Amino acid sequence: MVDDKNGIMLTEEQQRRRRSRSVALAVCLGILVVLFYLVTMVKGPGVLNRPL
């Protein structure tokens, strides 16, 4: 694969590793979002009704 921006050639192995890293990051981000949501629900929706 040629990156048009700076002309870098990636081998099939590098492309596969890049894809797997992207999937791993997406999964971690999704887990973090779910974790924050669950913590908010456990603390109760009243945590959102606080004075500023």
Z-matrix of the N, CA and C atoms (Angstrom, degrees):
N
C 1 1.453
C 2 1.525 1 108.95
N 3 1.313 2 117.12 1 136.44
C 4 1.450 3 121.99 2 178.26
C 5 1.518 4 108.82 3 -108.28
N 6 1.313 5 116.09 4 125.70
C 7 1.455 6 121.56 5 175.56
C 8 1.523 7 106.71 6 -84.39
N 9 1.338 8 117.65 7 115.51
C 10 1.460 9 121.61 8 -175.66
C 11 1.520 10 112.36 9 -62.29
N 12 1.318 11 116.65 10 -26.94
C 13 1.452 12 120.16 11 -175.20
C 14 1.531 13 111.82 12 -65.43
N 15 1.336 14 117.24 13 -50.29
C 16 1.461 15 119.24 14 -178.95
C 17 1.526 16 113.07 15 -130.98
N 18 1.305 17 118.45 16 15.15
C 19 1.459 18 122.06 17 172.24
C 20 1.515 19 115.47 18 67.41
N 21 1.321 20 118.59 19 32.53
C 22 1.459 21 121.50 20 -179.09
C 23 1.518 22 109.31 21 -87.37
N 24 1.317 23 116.05 22 132.45
C 25 1.463 24 121.44 23 176.63
C 26 1.524 25 108.93 24 -95.45
N 27 1.318 26 116.71 25 126.42
C 28 1.462 27 121.61 26 176.98
C 29 1.514 28 109.10 27 -106.61
N 30 1.329 29 115.41 28 136.03
C 31 1.455 30 119.47 29 175.60
C 32 1.527 31 108.74 30 -78.11
N 33 1.325 32 115.70 31 168.66
C 34 1.466 33 120.16 32 177.85
C 35 1.529 34 110.48 33 -60.26
N 36 1.324 35 117.00 34 -38.43
C 37 1.465 36 121.30 35 179.06
C 38 1.523 37 110.83 36 -63.41
N 39 1.326 38 117.82 37 -42.20
C 40 1.469 39 121.22 38 179.04
C 41 1.520 40 111.02 39 -66.57
N 42 1.323 41 116.99 40 -39.53
C 43 1.467 42 120.29 41 177.55
C 44 1.523 43 110.46 42 -63.15
N 45 1.337 44 116.39 43 -42.13
C 46 1.462 45 121.00 44 -179.85
C 47 1.523 46 110.22 45 -64.01
N 48 1.335 47 116.93 46 -42.91
C 49 1.465 48 120.17 47 179.14
C 50 1.524 49 111.53 48 -66.23
N 51 1.319 50 117.09 49 -38.73
C 52 1.466 51 120.59 50 178.30
C 53 1.524 52 110.02 51 -62.61
N 54 1.336 53 116.29 52 -44.64
C 55 1.464 54 120.32 53 178.35
C 56 1.521 55 111.10 54 -60.88
N 57 1.333 56 117.23 55 -44.42
C 58 1.462 57 119.94 56 -177.79
C 59 1.530 58 110.81 57 -66.89
N 60 1.336 59 118.06 58 -35.81
C 61 1.465 60 120.24 59 175.61
C 62 1.524 61 111.02 60 -65.00
N 63 1.332 62 116.06 61 -41.09
C 64 1.464 63 119.85 62 179.65
C 65 1.527 64 110.81 63 -63.10
N 66 1.317 65 116.52 64 -42.27
C 67 1.465 66 120.25 65 179.22
C 68 1.525 67 109.87 66 -65.54
N 69 1.334 68 117.42 67 -41.94
C 70 1.463 69 120.72 68 -179.85
C 71 1.530 70 110.62 69 -63.11
N 72 1.322 71 117.62 70 -42.15
C 73 1.468 72 120.52 71 177.79
C 74 1.523 73 111.64 72 -64.31
N 75 1.315 74 116.86 73 -40.59
C 76 1.460 75 120.54 74 179.24
C 77 1.527 76 110.83 75 -64.30
N 78 1.322 77 116.78 76 -41.59
C 79 1.469 78 120.58 77 178.82
C 80 1.526 79 110.25 78 -64.49
N 81 1.327 80 117.14 79 -44.38
C 82 1.474 81 120.61 80 179.04
C 83 1.526 82 110.81 81 -61.74
N 84 1.315 83 117.36 82 -42.85
C 85 1.460 84 120.55 83 178.69
C 86 1.528 85 110.86 84 -63.45
N 87 1.320 86 117.06 85 -42.13
C 88 1.459 87 120.97 86 177.79
C 89 1.519 88 112.02 87 -62.21
N 90 1.331 89 117.07 88 -41.48
C 91 1.461 90 121.04 89 178.43
C 92 1.526 91 110.30 90 -64.46
N 93 1.321 92 116.93 91 -40.55
C 94 1.459 93 120.96 92 179.06
C 95 1.527 94 111.33 93 -63.21
N 96 1.324 95 117.21 94 -41.84
C 97 1.465 96 121.08 95 178.45
C 98 1.526 97 110.16 96 -63.06
N 99 1.322 98 117.03 97 -44.82
C 100 1.467 99 120.72 98 179.45
C 101 1.527 100 110.10 99 -64.27
N 102 1.326 101 117.21 100 -39.85
C 103 1.463 102 120.81 101 179.35
C 104 1.526 103 110.98 102 -62.66
N 105 1.335 104 117.61 103 -45.91
C 106 1.474 105 120.39 104 177.63
C 107 1.529 106 110.78 105 -61.20
N 108 1.322 107 117.16 106 -41.07
C 109 1.455 108 121.21 107 179.17
C 110 1.533 109 110.32 108 -61.99
N 111 1.340 110 116.46 109 -46.55
C 112 1.463 111 120.18 110 -178.73
C 113 1.528 112 111.72 111 -64.72
N 114 1.321 113 117.39 112 -40.61
C 115 1.468 114 120.18 113 178.58
C 116 1.521 115 109.93 114 -62.93
N 117 1.317 116 117.03 115 -40.98
C 118 1.460 117 120.57 116 178.25
C 119 1.527 118 110.74 117 -62.82
N 120 1.326 119 117.45 118 -41.31
C 121 1.468 120 120.38 119 -179.89
C 122 1.530 121 111.19 120 -69.59
N 123 1.328 122 117.76 121 -35.71
C 124 1.462 123 120.66 122 179.48
C 125 1.523 124 110.05 123 -67.81
N 126 1.319 125 117.14 124 -40.86
C 127 1.467 126 120.41 125 177.97
C 128 1.521 127 110.72 126 -68.76
N 129 1.294 128 116.41 127 -21.10
C 130 1.456 129 121.32 128 178.26
C 131 1.506 130 111.61 129 102.26
N 132 1.322 131 115.77 130 149.40
C 133 1.465 132 119.51 131 179.80
C 134 1.525 133 111.98 132 -64.59
N 135 1.344 134 118.32 133 -17.30
C 136 1.455 135 121.45 134 179.86
C 137 1.509 136 112.36 135 -65.66
N 138 1.326 137 117.88 136 -17.56
C 139 1.463 138 120.68 137 179.40
C 140 1.534 139 110.44 138 -63.46
N 141 1.307 140 116.77 139 -20.59
C 142 1.462 141 120.91 140 -179.46
C 143 1.530 142 111.87 141 -84.89
N 144 1.338 143 117.63 142 -15.51
C 145 1.467 144 122.18 143 -177.91
C 146 1.522 145 110.65 144 -102.04
N 147 1.299 146 117.38 145 60.62
C 148 1.453 147 121.53 146 -179.97
C 149 1.517 148 109.59 147 -111.35
N 150 1.293 149 117.36 148 154.39
C 151 1.473 150 118.86 149 178.13
C 152 1.525 151 110.83 150 -70.18
N 153 1.306 152 114.97 151 143.46
C 154 1.464 153 119.26 152 178.55
C 155 1.457 154 107.36 153 -94.32
